[in-house]
């Protein structure tokens, strides 16, 4: 049976969000939140535009999804994010009790794993989905930034 | 010389925010951010009203202070918060590079210390300011909630 809505499909949607961030001069990270194969939140990093360190893609997606669901818990939801969440986003995901987190590229410096952040015990974690595409866009961003400065 | 603007003074302001949260049925945590003895942000927990796990007092205060300063870094700022920040808020404080964090009551279950969250190496941390008042309001909230349910 055809399974069009798999982790790769939704990670591509998160990558589209990362591309929007790239074009705005933001560190290119994108996220979507999905429930029953339906995207209920899309977001990309906006820390530069908003002058706000809390404006990571995941944080905005969590707020938007909770708004859509009219409830603060993200049970039965999956977050797709192009880069491994940081301490802050991991902490927000902990409170949300989200069912599943899928990320693309790892962040060995600032990712929640290296920082020792605890996600909720009910949260399933999958990593490495489209990891090459997810890390390539970040590398491309920093190379372009370095050459421009 | 008279020193009216000390840590106790500003923690009382954070406690006033916690009282507002209490009256709204929110877990009573309040925060203010101060620069050069001037309060530039006030916030209290709004997770229930907004249905949003990211709406902790500290997160809102960080966003509001950055908005006031028109820049995302909170150098030369002090956060006063009635309860020890969690992983999420600790992670946001890390990114903000805030100069000083002063909290009242400890949170041995969910506080950033127990959870192993790293604050920025430049951030000075002070705890225990008005800790009895800061923990009393939370105990009072949960006792009232238990008796009401």
Interface residues (C-beta under 8 A of the other chain):
Chain A: X47 X48 X50 X51 X52 X53 X54 X59 X62 X63 X66 X67 X69 X70 X71 X72 X73 X86 X87 X88 X89 X90 X91 X92 X94 X95 X96 X115 X116 X117 X118
Chain B: X47 X48 X50 X51 X52 X53 X54 X59 X62 X63 X66 X67 X69 X70 X71 X72 X73 X86 X87 X88 X89 X90 X91 X92 X94 X95 X96 X115 X116 X117 X118
